[in-house]
Amino acid sequence: MRAFERAAERLAAGELLEEVCWNFLALDNAARCFLLDQNGRQAGRNVVLRADRAAHEARFLPLIDAQGAN
């Protein structure tokens, strides 16, 4: 929870998503990090530290480019 909160704090301070979510993504069960806009749509692309974790599971293929998803 703290890694998620810290990423949100850094993002609110103006840092880029690609820079703030590495501690969160280093957690064992974290697969991707993304940002939602005020309408609940994904703003930008997924940030993935362990691409192999998502790439080898067919169920994640539709999420590779989720920009604009809701």
CHARMM internal coordinates of N, CA and C (Angstrom, degrees):
IC EDIT
DIST 1 N 1 CA 1.4523
DIST 1 CA 1 C 1.5315
ANGL 1 N 1 CA 1 C 109.45
DIST 1 C 2 N 1.3221
ANGL 1 CA 1 C 2 N 116.73
DIHE 1 N 1 CA 1 C 2 N -40.32
DIST 2 N 2 CA 1.4626
ANGL 1 C 2 N 2 CA 120.07
DIHE 1 CA 1 C 2 N 2 CA -178.27
DIST 2 CA 2 C 1.5365
ANGL 2 N 2 CA 2 C 111.54
DIHE 1 C 2 N 2 CA 2 C -64.46
DIST 2 C 3 N 1.3169
ANGL 2 CA 2 C 3 N 118.00
DIHE 2 N 2 CA 2 C 3 N -38.31
DIST 3 N 3 CA 1.4688
ANGL 2 C 3 N 3 CA 120.96
DIHE 2 CA 2 C 3 N 3 CA 178.50
DIST 3 CA 3 C 1.5257
ANGL 3 N 3 CA 3 C 110.42
DIHE 2 C 3 N 3 CA 3 C -62.52
DIST 3 C 4 N 1.3219
ANGL 3 CA 3 C 4 N 117.03
DIHE 3 N 3 CA 3 C 4 N -39.56
DIST 4 N 4 CA 1.4569
ANGL 3 C 4 N 4 CA 122.06
DIHE 3 CA 3 C 4 N 4 CA 177.78
DIST 4 CA 4 C 1.5270
ANGL 4 N 4 CA 4 C 110.40
DIHE 3 C 4 N 4 CA 4 C -66.27
DIST 4 C 5 N 1.3314
ANGL 4 CA 4 C 5 N 116.63
DIHE 4 N 4 CA 4 C 5 N -45.84
DIST 5 N 5 CA 1.4700
ANGL 4 C 5 N 5 CA 121.05
DIHE 4 CA 4 C 5 N 5 CA 179.56
DIST 5 CA 5 C 1.5254
ANGL 5 N 5 CA 5 C 111.03
DIHE 4 C 5 N 5 CA 5 C -62.09
DIST 5 C 6 N 1.3246
ANGL 5 CA 5 C 6 N 116.69
DIHE 5 N 5 CA 5 C 6 N -42.30
DIST 6 N 6 CA 1.4702
ANGL 5 C 6 N 6 CA 120.46
DIHE 5 CA 5 C 6 N 6 CA -179.45
DIST 6 CA 6 C 1.5252
ANGL 6 N 6 CA 6 C 110.67
DIHE 5 C 6 N 6 CA 6 C -64.58
DIST 6 C 7 N 1.3178
ANGL 6 CA 6 C 7 N 117.26
DIHE 6 N 6 CA 6 C 7 N -40.30
DIST 7 N 7 CA 1.4674
ANGL 6 C 7 N 7 CA 120.41
DIHE 6 CA 6 C 7 N 7 CA 177.33
DIST 7 CA 7 C 1.5232
ANGL 7 N 7 CA 7 C 110.16
DIHE 6 C 7 N 7 CA 7 C -62.28
DIST 7 C 8 N 1.3278
ANGL 7 CA 7 C 8 N 117.60
DIHE 7 N 7 CA 7 C 8 N -41.83
DIST 8 N 8 CA 1.4635
ANGL 7 C 8 N 8 CA 121.47
DIHE 7 CA 7 C 8 N 8 CA 179.00
DIST 8 CA 8 C 1.5291
ANGL 8 N 8 CA 8 C 111.05
DIHE 7 C 8 N 8 CA 8 C -64.62
DIST 8 C 9 N 1.3082
ANGL 8 CA 8 C 9 N 117.17
DIHE 8 N 8 CA 8 C 9 N -40.38
DIST 9 N 9 CA 1.4698
ANGL 8 C 9 N 9 CA 120.98
DIHE 8 CA 8 C 9 N 9 CA 178.17
DIST 9 CA 9 C 1.5232
ANGL 9 N 9 CA 9 C 110.99
DIHE 8 C 9 N 9 CA 9 C -62.34
DIST 9 C 10 N 1.3103
ANGL 9 CA 9 C 10 N 116.50
DIHE 9 N 9 CA 9 C 10 N -45.59
DIST 10 N 10 CA 1.4665
ANGL 9 C 10 N 10 CA 120.79
DIHE 9 CA 9 C 10 N 10 CA -179.86
DIST 10 CA 10 C 1.5235
ANGL 10 N 10 CA 10 C 111.41
DIHE 9 C 10 N 10 CA 10 C -66.10
DIST 10 C 11 N 1.3275
ANGL 10 CA 10 C 11 N 116.28
DIHE 10 N 10 CA 10 C 11 N -38.64
DIST 11 N 11 CA 1.4619
ANGL 10 C 11 N 11 CA 120.74
DIHE 10 CA 10 C 11 N 11 CA 177.83
DIST 11 CA 11 C 1.5218
ANGL 11 N 11 CA 11 C 110.26
DIHE 10 C 11 N 11 CA 11 C -63.92
DIST 11 C 12 N 1.3255
ANGL 11 CA 11 C 12 N 116.82
DIHE 11 N 11 CA 11 C 12 N -43.32
DIST 12 N 12 CA 1.4647
ANGL 11 C 12 N 12 CA 121.54
DIHE 11 CA 11 C 12 N 12 CA 178.24
DIST 12 CA 12 C 1.5246
ANGL 12 N 12 CA 12 C 111.75
DIHE 11 C 12 N 12 CA 12 C -63.79
DIST 12 C 13 N 1.3273
ANGL 12 CA 12 C 13 N 116.22
DIHE 12 N 12 CA 12 C 13 N -26.77
DIST 13 N 13 CA 1.4637
ANGL 12 C 13 N 13 CA 120.95
DIHE 12 CA 12 C 13 N 13 CA 179.19
DIST 13 CA 13 C 1.5247
ANGL 13 N 13 CA 13 C 111.98
DIHE 12 C 13 N 13 CA 13 C -81.68
DIST 13 C 14 N 1.3393
ANGL 13 CA 13 C 14 N 117.10
DIHE 13 N 13 CA 13 C 14 N -1.46
DIST 14 N 14 CA 1.4552
ANGL 13 C 14 N 14 CA 120.42
DIHE 13 CA 13 C 14 N 14 CA 174.78
DIST 14 CA 14 C 1.5196
ANGL 14 N 14 CA 14 C 116.00
DIHE 13 C 14 N 14 CA 14 C 104.59
DIST 14 C 15 N 1.3269
ANGL 14 CA 14 C 15 N 118.22
DIHE 14 N 14 CA 14 C 15 N 1.90
DIST 15 N 15 CA 1.4621
ANGL 14 C 15 N 15 CA 119.83
DIHE 14 CA 14 C 15 N 15 CA 177.70
DIST 15 CA 15 C 1.5253
ANGL 15 N 15 CA 15 C 109.87
DIHE 14 C 15 N 15 CA 15 C -75.51
DIST 15 C 16 N 1.2995
ANGL 15 CA 15 C 16 N 116.65
DIHE 15 N 15 CA 15 C 16 N 155.86
DIST 16 N 16 CA 1.4649
ANGL 15 C 16 N 16 CA 122.24
DIHE 15 CA 15 C 16 N 16 CA -178.97
DIST 16 CA 16 C 1.5211
ANGL 16 N 16 CA 16 C 111.06
DIHE 15 C 16 N 16 CA 16 C -75.08
DIST 16 C 17 N 1.3288
ANGL 16 CA 16 C 17 N 116.47
DIHE 16 N 16 CA 16 C 17 N 145.44
DIST 17 N 17 CA 1.4473
ANGL 16 C 17 N 17 CA 122.11
DIHE 16 CA 16 C 17 N 17 CA 179.51
DIST 17 CA 17 C 1.5281
ANGL 17 N 17 CA 17 C 111.17
DIHE 16 C 17 N 17 CA 17 C -54.38
DIST 17 C 18 N 1.3229
ANGL 17 CA 17 C 18 N 116.89
DIHE 17 N 17 CA 17 C 18 N -41.95
DIST 18 N 18 CA 1.4668
ANGL 17 C 18 N 18 CA 121.39
DIHE 17 CA 17 C 18 N 18 CA -178.84
DIST 18 CA 18 C 1.5305
ANGL 18 N 18 CA 18 C 111.64
DIHE 17 C 18 N 18 CA 18 C -59.93
DIST 18 C 19 N 1.3250
ANGL 18 CA 18 C 19 N 117.58
DIHE 18 N 18 CA 18 C 19 N -24.96
DIST 19 N 19 CA 1.4590
ANGL 18 C 19 N 19 CA 121.56
DIHE 18 CA 18 C 19 N 19 CA -178.66
DIST 19 CA 19 C 1.5235
ANGL 19 N 19 CA 19 C 113.74
DIHE 18 C 19 N 19 CA 19 C -93.06
DIST 19 C 20 N 1.3300
ANGL 19 CA 19 C 20 N 117.86
DIHE 19 N 19 CA 19 C 20 N -27.16
DIST 20 N 20 CA 1.4661
ANGL 19 C 20 N 20 CA 120.14
DIHE 19 CA 19 C 20 N 20 CA -170.33
DIST 20 CA 20 C 1.5252
ANGL 20 N 20 CA 20 C 114.54
DIHE 19 C 20 N 20 CA 20 C -91.12
DIST 20 C 21 N 1.3029
ANGL 20 CA 20 C 21 N 118.97
DIHE 20 N 20 CA 20 C 21 N -16.12
DIST 21 N 21 CA 1.4568
ANGL 20 C 21 N 21 CA 118.93
DIHE 20 CA 20 C 21 N 21 CA -171.04
DIST 21 CA 21 C 1.5237
ANGL 21 N 21 CA 21 C 115.22
DIHE 20 C 21 N 21 CA 21 C -101.09
DIST 21 C 22 N 1.3258
ANGL 21 CA 21 C 22 N 119.15
DIHE 21 N 21 CA 21 C 22 N 8.79
DIST 22 N 22 CA 1.4676
ANGL 21 C 22 N 22 CA 120.38
DIHE 21 CA 21 C 22 N 22 CA -176.85
DIST 22 CA 22 C 1.5269
ANGL 22 N 22 CA 22 C 112.94
DIHE 21 C 22 N 22 CA 22 C -66.54
DIST 22 C 23 N 1.3214
ANGL 22 CA 22 C 23 N 119.06
DIHE 22 N 22 CA 22 C 23 N -37.85
DIST 23 N 23 CA 1.4654
ANGL 22 C 23 N 23 CA 119.78
DIHE 22 CA 22 C 23 N 23 CA 177.63
DIST 23 CA 23 C 1.5234
ANGL 23 N 23 CA 23 C 110.58
DIHE 22 C 23 N 23 CA 23 C -65.85
DIST 23 C 24 N 1.3259
ANGL 23 CA 23 C 24 N 116.56
DIHE 23 N 23 CA 23 C 24 N -40.25
DIST 24 N 24 CA 1.4606
ANGL 23 C 24 N 24 CA 120.60
DIHE 23 CA 23 C 24 N 24 CA 176.92
DIST 24 CA 24 C 1.5262
ANGL 24 N 24 CA 24 C 110.33
DIHE 23 C 24 N 24 CA 24 C -62.95
DIST 24 C 25 N 1.3203
ANGL 24 CA 24 C 25 N 117.04
DIHE 24 N 24 CA 24 C 25 N -46.45
DIST 25 N 25 CA 1.4564
ANGL 24 C 25 N 25 CA 121.12
DIHE 24 CA 24 C 25 N 25 CA -177.76
DIST 25 CA 25 C 1.5183
ANGL 25 N 25 CA 25 C 113.02
DIHE 24 C 25 N 25 CA 25 C -68.15
DIST 25 C 26 N 1.3074
ANGL 25 CA 25 C 26 N 117.79
DIHE 25 N 25 CA 25 C 26 N -18.44
DIST 26 N 26 CA 1.4600
ANGL 25 C 26 N 26 CA 121.15
DIHE 25 CA 25 C 26 N 26 CA 177.74
DIST 26 CA 26 C 1.5310
ANGL 26 N 26 CA 26 C 112.16
DIHE 25 C 26 N 26 CA 26 C -75.44
DIST 26 C 27 N 1.3269
ANGL 26 CA 26 C 27 N 117.65
DIHE 26 N 26 CA 26 C 27 N -12.74
DIST 27 N 27 CA 1.4566
ANGL 26 C 27 N 27 CA 121.14
DIHE 26 CA 26 C 27 N 27 CA 178.10
DIST 27 CA 27 C 1.5320
ANGL 27 N 27 CA 27 C 109.81
DIHE 26 C 27 N 27 CA 27 C -67.79
DIST 27 C 28 N 1.3127
ANGL 27 CA 27 C 28 N 116.48
DIHE 27 N 27 CA 27 C 28 N 147.98
DIST 28 N 28 CA 1.4709
ANGL 27 C 28 N 28 CA 121.71
DIHE 27 CA 27 C 28 N 28 CA -174.31
DIST 28 CA 28 C 1.5212
ANGL 28 N 28 CA 28 C 114.69
DIHE 27 C 28 N 28 CA 28 C -54.29
DIST 28 C 29 N 1.3095
ANGL 28 CA 28 C 29 N 118.91
DIHE 28 N 28 CA 28 C 29 N -41.14
DIST 29 N 29 CA 1.4638
ANGL 28 C 29 N 29 CA 120.93
DIHE 28 CA 28 C 29 N 29 CA -174.12
DIST 29 CA 29 C 1.5177
ANGL 29 N 29 CA 29 C 114.61
DIHE 28 C 29 N 29 CA 29 C -101.62
DIST 29 C 30 N 1.3145
ANGL 29 CA 29 C 30 N 118.17
DIHE 29 N 29 CA 29 C 30 N 7.54
DIST 30 N 30 CA 1.4699
ANGL 29 C 30 N 30 CA 120.93
DIHE 29 CA 29 C 30 N 30 CA 178.21
DIST 30 CA 30 C 1.5260
ANGL 30 N 30 CA 30 C 108.96
DIHE 29 C 30 N 30 CA 30 C -84.41
DIST 30 C 31 N 1.3170
ANGL 30 CA 30 C 31 N 116.71
DIHE 30 N 30 CA 30 C 31 N 130.89
DIST 31 N 31 CA 1.4603
ANGL 30 C 31 N 31 CA 121.10
DIHE 30 CA 30 C 31 N 31 CA -178.57
DIST 31 CA 31 C 1.5210
ANGL 31 N 31 CA 31 C 112.69
DIHE 30 C 31 N 31 CA 31 C -112.27
DIST 31 C 32 N 1.3321
ANGL 31 CA 31 C 32 N 117.12
DIHE 31 N 31 CA 31 C 32 N -32.49
DIST 32 N 32 CA 1.4638
ANGL 31 C 32 N 32 CA 120.09
DIHE 31 CA 31 C 32 N 32 CA -177.85
DIST 32 CA 32 C 1.5100
ANGL 32 N 32 CA 32 C 109.38
DIHE 31 C 32 N 32 CA 32 C -159.09
DIST 32 C 33 N 1.3123
ANGL 32 CA 32 C 33 N 114.47
DIHE 32 N 32 CA 32 C 33 N 161.98
DIST 33 N 33 CA 1.4549
ANGL 32 C 33 N 33 CA 121.69
DIHE 32 CA 32 C 33 N 33 CA 178.15
DIST 33 CA 33 C 1.5263
ANGL 33 N 33 CA 33 C 106.38
DIHE 32 C 33 N 33 CA 33 C -130.73
DIST 33 C 34 N 1.3186
ANGL 33 CA 33 C 34 N 116.69
DIHE 33 N 33 CA 33 C 34 N 139.06
DIST 34 N 34 CA 1.4609
ANGL 33 C 34 N 34 CA 120.22
DIHE 33 CA 33 C 34 N 34 CA 179.71
DIST 34 CA 34 C 1.5132
ANGL 34 N 34 CA 34 C 108.78
DIHE 33 C 34 N 34 CA 34 C -153.11
DIST 34 C 35 N 1.3113
ANGL 34 CA 34 C 35 N 115.65
DIHE 34 N 34 CA 34 C 35 N 165.12
DIST 35 N 35 CA 1.4565
ANGL 34 C 35 N 35 CA 122.21
DIHE 34 CA 34 C 35 N 35 CA -176.76
DIST 35 CA 35 C 1.5202
ANGL 35 N 35 CA 35 C 109.44
DIHE 34 C 35 N 35 CA 35 C -119.71
DIST 35 C 36 N 1.3247
ANGL 35 CA 35 C 36 N 116.15
DIHE 35 N 35 CA 35 C 36 N 136.03
DIST 36 N 36 CA 1.4584
ANGL 35 C 36 N 36 CA 121.43
DIHE 35 CA 35 C 36 N 36 CA 175.66
DIST 36 CA 36 C 1.5200
ANGL 36 N 36 CA 36 C 109.52
DIHE 35 C 36 N 36 CA 36 C -104.07
DIST 36 C 37 N 1.3283
ANGL 36 CA 36 C 37 N 116.89
DIHE 36 N 36 CA 36 C 37 N 143.92
DIST 37 N 37 CA 1.4547
ANGL 36 C 37 N 37 CA 120.36
DIHE 36 CA 36 C 37 N 37 CA 175.93
DIST 37 CA 37 C 1.5320
ANGL 37 N 37 CA 37 C 110.00
DIHE 36 C 37 N 37 CA 37 C -84.77
DIST 37 C 38 N 1.3049
ANGL 37 CA 37 C 38 N 116.96
DIHE 37 N 37 CA 37 C 38 N -175.90
DIST 38 N 38 CA 1.4663
ANGL 37 C 38 N 38 CA 121.60
DIHE 37 CA 37 C 38 N 38 CA -176.64
DIST 38 CA 38 C 1.5263
ANGL 38 N 38 CA 38 C 113.08
DIHE 37 C 38 N 38 CA 38 C -64.52
DIST 38 C 39 N 1.3301
ANGL 38 CA 38 C 39 N 117.75
DIHE 38 N 38 CA 38 C 39 N -17.00
DIST 39 N 39 CA 1.4638
ANGL 38 C 39 N 39 CA 121.90
DIHE 38 CA 38 C 39 N 39 CA 178.80
DIST 39 CA 39 C 1.5275
ANGL 39 N 39 CA 39 C 112.49
DIHE 38 C 39 N 39 CA 39 C -97.93
DIST 39 C 40 N 1.3186
ANGL 39 CA 39 C 40 N 117.06
DIHE 39 N 39 CA 39 C 40 N 4.25
DIST 40 N 40 CA 1.4611
ANGL 39 C 40 N 40 CA 121.00
DIHE 39 CA 39 C 40 N 40 CA 179.55
DIST 40 CA 40 C 1.5135
ANGL 40 N 40 CA 40 C 114.11
DIHE 39 C 40 N 40 CA 40 C 81.61
DIST 40 C 41 N 1.3260
ANGL 40 CA 40 C 41 N 117.50
DIHE 40 N 40 CA 40 C 41 N 14.28
DIST 41 N 41 CA 1.4634
ANGL 40 C 41 N 41 CA 121.51
DIHE 40 CA 40 C 41 N 41 CA 177.24
DIST 41 CA 41 C 1.5146
ANGL 41 N 41 CA 41 C 109.14
DIHE 40 C 41 N 41 CA 41 C -98.20
DIST 41 C 42 N 1.3203
ANGL 41 CA 41 C 42 N 115.02
DIHE 41 N 41 CA 41 C 42 N 145.66
DIST 42 N 42 CA 1.4498
ANGL 41 C 42 N 42 CA 119.22
DIHE 41 CA 41 C 42 N 42 CA -179.32
DIST 42 CA 42 C 1.5204
ANGL 42 N 42 CA 42 C 109.96
DIHE 41 C 42 N 42 CA 42 C -68.78
DIST 42 C 43 N 1.3112
ANGL 42 CA 42 C 43 N 115.50
DIHE 42 N 42 CA 42 C 43 N 128.77
DIST 43 N 43 CA 1.4706
ANGL 42 C 43 N 43 CA 122.51
DIHE 42 CA 42 C 43 N 43 CA 177.67
DIST 43 CA 43 C 1.5246
ANGL 43 N 43 CA 43 C 107.46
DIHE 42 C 43 N 43 CA 43 C -102.68
DIST 43 C 44 N 1.3036
ANGL 43 CA 43 C 44 N 117.23
DIHE 43 N 43 CA 43 C 44 N 110.40
DIST 44 N 44 CA 1.4599
ANGL 43 C 44 N 44 CA 120.52
DIHE 43 CA 43 C 44 N 44 CA -179.74
DIST 44 CA 44 C 1.5103
ANGL 44 N 44 CA 44 C 112.33
DIHE 43 C 44 N 44 CA 44 C 88.47
DIST 44 C 45 N 1.2952
ANGL 44 CA 44 C 45 N 113.98
DIHE 44 N 44 CA 44 C 45 N -172.66
DIST 45 N 45 CA 1.4658
ANGL 44 C 45 N 45 CA 121.40
DIHE 44 CA 44 C 45 N 45 CA -176.02
DIST 45 CA 45 C 1.5190
ANGL 45 N 45 CA 45 C 111.33
DIHE 44 C 45 N 45 CA 45 C -93.64
DIST 45 C 46 N 1.3294
ANGL 45 CA 45 C 46 N 115.18
DIHE 45 N 45 CA 45 C 46 N 168.05
DIST 46 N 46 CA 1.4523
ANGL 45 C 46 N 46 CA 121.28
DIHE 45 CA 45 C 46 N 46 CA 173.21
DIST 46 CA 46 C 1.5206
ANGL 46 N 46 CA 46 C 109.52
DIHE 45 C 46 N 46 CA 46 C -68.52
DIST 46 C 47 N 1.3200
ANGL 46 CA 46 C 47 N 116.88
DIHE 46 N 46 CA 46 C 47 N 146.58
DIST 47 N 47 CA 1.4518
ANGL 46 C 47 N 47 CA 122.40
DIHE 46 CA 46 C 47 N 47 CA 169.78
DIST 47 CA 47 C 1.5200
ANGL 47 N 47 CA 47 C 105.45
DIHE 46 C 47 N 47 CA 47 C -108.36
DIST 47 C 48 N 1.3346
ANGL 47 CA 47 C 48 N 116.07
DIHE 47 N 47 CA 47 C 48 N 122.91
DIST 48 N 48 CA 1.4587
ANGL 47 C 48 N 48 CA 121.25
DIHE 47 CA 47 C 48 N 48 CA -174.74
DIST 48 CA 48 C 1.5197
ANGL 48 N 48 CA 48 C 108.99
DIHE 47 C 48 N 48 CA 48 C -127.15
DIST 48 C 49 N 1.3184
ANGL 48 CA 48 C 49 N 116.73
DIHE 48 N 48 CA 48 C 49 N 126.11
DIST 49 N 49 CA 1.4542
ANGL 48 C 49 N 49 CA 121.05
DIHE 48 CA 48 C 49 N 49 CA 176.81
DIST 49 CA 49 C 1.5189
ANGL 49 N 49 CA 49 C 110.27
DIHE 48 C 49 N 49 CA 49 C -86.13
DIST 49 C 50 N 1.2942
ANGL 49 CA 49 C 50 N 115.52
DIHE 49 N 49 CA 49 C 50 N -45.31
DIST 50 N 50 CA 1.4592
ANGL 49 C 50 N 50 CA 120.94
DIHE 49 CA 49 C 50 N 50 CA -176.90
DIST 50 CA 50 C 1.5194
ANGL 50 N 50 CA 50 C 108.84
DIHE 49 C 50 N 50 CA 50 C -108.71
DIST 50 C 51 N 1.3215
ANGL 50 CA 50 C 51 N 115.21
DIHE 50 N 50 CA 50 C 51 N 79.68
DIST 51 N 51 CA 1.4630
ANGL 50 C 51 N 51 CA 120.31
DIHE 50 CA 50 C 51 N 51 CA -176.90
DIST 51 CA 51 C 1.5178
ANGL 51 N 51 CA 51 C 111.27
DIHE 50 C 51 N 51 CA 51 C -58.06
DIST 51 C 52 N 1.3226
ANGL 51 CA 51 C 52 N 116.75
DIHE 51 N 51 CA 51 C 52 N -32.36
DIST 52 N 52 CA 1.4512
ANGL 51 C 52 N 52 CA 119.66
DIHE 51 CA 51 C 52 N 52 CA -179.04
DIST 52 CA 52 C 1.5234
ANGL 52 N 52 CA 52 C 111.83
DIHE 51 C 52 N 52 CA 52 C -63.02
DIST 52 C 53 N 1.3305
ANGL 52 CA 52 C 53 N 117.95
DIHE 52 N 52 CA 52 C 53 N -29.83
DIST 53 N 53 CA 1.4660
ANGL 52 C 53 N 53 CA 121.72
DIHE 52 CA 52 C 53 N 53 CA -178.39
DIST 53 CA 53 C 1.5259
ANGL 53 N 53 CA 53 C 110.09
DIHE 52 C 53 N 53 CA 53 C -64.62
DIST 53 C 54 N 1.3048
ANGL 53 CA 53 C 54 N 117.90
DIHE 53 N 53 CA 53 C 54 N -43.30
DIST 54 N 54 CA 1.4617
ANGL 53 C 54 N 54 CA 121.42
DIHE 53 CA 53 C 54 N 54 CA -178.37
DIST 54 CA 54 C 1.5294
ANGL 54 N 54 CA 54 C 111.82
DIHE 53 C 54 N 54 CA 54 C -85.52
DIST 54 C 55 N 1.3126
ANGL 54 CA 54 C 55 N 117.45
DIHE 54 N 54 CA 54 C 55 N -35.92
DIST 55 N 55 CA 1.4600
ANGL 54 C 55 N 55 CA 120.90
DIHE 54 CA 54 C 55 N 55 CA -173.12
DIST 55 CA 55 C 1.5202
ANGL 55 N 55 CA 55 C 113.10
DIHE 54 C 55 N 55 CA 55 C -66.60
DIST 55 C 56 N 1.3159
ANGL 55 CA 55 C 56 N 118.33
DIHE 55 N 55 CA 55 C 56 N -29.14
DIST 56 N 56 CA 1.4547
ANGL 55 C 56 N 56 CA 120.46
DIHE 55 CA 55 C 56 N 56 CA -176.11
DIST 56 CA 56 C 1.5242
ANGL 56 N 56 CA 56 C 113.52
DIHE 55 C 56 N 56 CA 56 C -88.88
DIST 56 C 57 N 1.3024
ANGL 56 CA 56 C 57 N 117.71
DIHE 56 N 56 CA 56 C 57 N -0.56
DIST 57 N 57 CA 1.4538
ANGL 56 C 57 N 57 CA 120.06
DIHE 56 CA 56 C 57 N 57 CA 179.36
DIST 57 CA 57 C 1.5294
ANGL 57 N 57 CA 57 C 108.83
DIHE 56 C 57 N 57 CA 57 C -112.37
DIST 57 C 58 N 1.3234
ANGL 57 CA 57 C 58 N 115.89
DIHE 57 N 57 CA 57 C 58 N 114.65
DIST 58 N 58 CA 1.4622
ANGL 57 C 58 N 58 CA 121.36
DIHE 57 CA 57 C 58 N 58 CA -176.53
DIST 58 CA 58 C 1.5207
ANGL 58 N 58 CA 58 C 112.22
DIHE 57 C 58 N 58 CA 58 C -57.60
DIST 58 C 59 N 1.3243
ANGL 58 CA 58 C 59 N 117.36
DIHE 58 N 58 CA 58 C 59 N -29.80
DIST 59 N 59 CA 1.4691
ANGL 58 C 59 N 59 CA 119.26
DIHE 58 CA 58 C 59 N 59 CA -178.08
DIST 59 CA 59 C 1.5175
ANGL 59 N 59 CA 59 C 112.32
DIHE 58 C 59 N 59 CA 59 C -65.68
DIST 59 C 60 N 1.3368
ANGL 59 CA 59 C 60 N 118.04
DIHE 59 N 59 CA 59 C 60 N -19.48
DIST 60 N 60 CA 1.4586
ANGL 59 C 60 N 60 CA 121.32
DIHE 59 CA 59 C 60 N 60 CA -179.83
DIST 60 CA 60 C 1.5311
ANGL 60 N 60 CA 60 C 113.04
DIHE 59 C 60 N 60 CA 60 C -92.31
DIST 60 C 61 N 1.3267
ANGL 60 CA 60 C 61 N 119.15
DIHE 60 N 60 CA 60 C 61 N -8.01
DIST 61 N 61 CA 1.4638
ANGL 60 C 61 N 61 CA 121.41
DIHE 60 CA 60 C 61 N 61 CA -176.97
DIST 61 CA 61 C 1.5266
ANGL 61 N 61 CA 61 C 113.68
DIHE 60 C 61 N 61 CA 61 C -55.35
DIST 61 C 62 N 1.3473
ANGL 61 CA 61 C 62 N 120.68
DIHE 61 N 61 CA 61 C 62 N -40.24
DIST 62 N 62 CA 1.4604
ANGL 61 C 62 N 62 CA 119.23
DIHE 61 CA 61 C 62 N 62 CA 178.72
DIST 62 CA 62 C 1.5328
ANGL 62 N 62 CA 62 C 113.15
DIHE 61 C 62 N 62 CA 62 C -66.44
DIST 62 C 63 N 1.3043
ANGL 62 CA 62 C 63 N 118.20
DIHE 62 N 62 CA 62 C 63 N -14.53
DIST 63 N 63 CA 1.4583
ANGL 62 C 63 N 63 CA 121.67
DIHE 62 CA 62 C 63 N 63 CA -177.71
DIST 63 CA 63 C 1.5227
ANGL 63 N 63 CA 63 C 113.72
DIHE 62 C 63 N 63 CA 63 C -96.39
DIST 63 C 64 N 1.3191
ANGL 63 CA 63 C 64 N 117.29
DIHE 63 N 63 CA 63 C 64 N 0.85
DIST 64 N 64 CA 1.4630
ANGL 63 C 64 N 64 CA 119.43
DIHE 63 CA 63 C 64 N 64 CA -177.28
DIST 64 CA 64 C 1.5285
ANGL 64 N 64 CA 64 C 110.77
DIHE 63 C 64 N 64 CA 64 C -57.63
DIST 64 C 65 N 1.3164
ANGL 64 CA 64 C 65 N 117.74
DIHE 64 N 64 CA 64 C 65 N -48.23
DIST 65 N 65 CA 1.4699
ANGL 64 C 65 N 65 CA 120.98
DIHE 64 CA 64 C 65 N 65 CA 175.43
DIST 65 CA 65 C 1.5136
ANGL 65 N 65 CA 65 C 107.56
DIHE 64 C 65 N 65 CA 65 C -118.88
DIST 65 C 66 N 1.3142
ANGL 65 CA 65 C 66 N 116.06
DIHE 65 N 65 CA 65 C 66 N 91.91
DIST 66 N 66 CA 1.4694
ANGL 65 C 66 N 66 CA 121.00
DIHE 65 CA 65 C 66 N 66 CA -175.75
DIST 66 CA 66 C 1.5254
ANGL 66 N 66 CA 66 C 112.62
DIHE 65 C 66 N 66 CA 66 C -102.19
DIST 66 C 67 N 1.3082
ANGL 66 CA 66 C 67 N 116.54
DIHE 66 N 66 CA 66 C 67 N 14.98
DIST 67 N 67 CA 1.4630
ANGL 66 C 67 N 67 CA 119.41
DIHE 66 CA 66 C 67 N 67 CA -179.99
DIST 67 CA 67 C 1.5169
ANGL 67 N 67 CA 67 C 110.25
DIHE 66 C 67 N 67 CA 67 C -55.56
DIST 67 C 68 N 1.3114
ANGL 67 CA 67 C 68 N 116.63
DIHE 67 N 67 CA 67 C 68 N 127.24
DIST 68 N 68 CA 1.4493
ANGL 67 C 68 N 68 CA 122.21
DIHE 67 CA 67 C 68 N 68 CA 179.72
DIST 68 CA 68 C 1.5244
ANGL 68 N 68 CA 68 C 114.35
DIHE 67 C 68 N 68 CA 68 C 86.43
DIST 68 C 69 N 1.3344
ANGL 68 CA 68 C 69 N 117.17
DIHE 68 N 68 CA 68 C 69 N -1.17
DIST 69 N 69 CA 1.4682
ANGL 68 C 69 N 69 CA 120.45
DIHE 68 CA 68 C 69 N 69 CA 178.85
DIST 69 CA 69 C 1.5182
ANGL 69 N 69 CA 69 C 109.78
DIHE 68 C 69 N 69 CA 69 C -67.25
DIST 69 C 70 N 1.3223
ANGL 69 CA 69 C 70 N 115.65
DIHE 69 N 69 CA 69 C 70 N 157.63
DIST 70 N 70 CA 1.4745
ANGL 69 C 70 N 70 CA 119.27
DIHE 69 CA 69 C 70 N 70 CA 176.40
DIST 70 CA 70 C 1.5099
ANGL 70 N 70 CA 70 C 110.14
DIHE 69 C 70 N 70 CA 70 C -130.31
END
COOR INIT
IC SEED 1 N 1 CA 1 C
IC BUILD
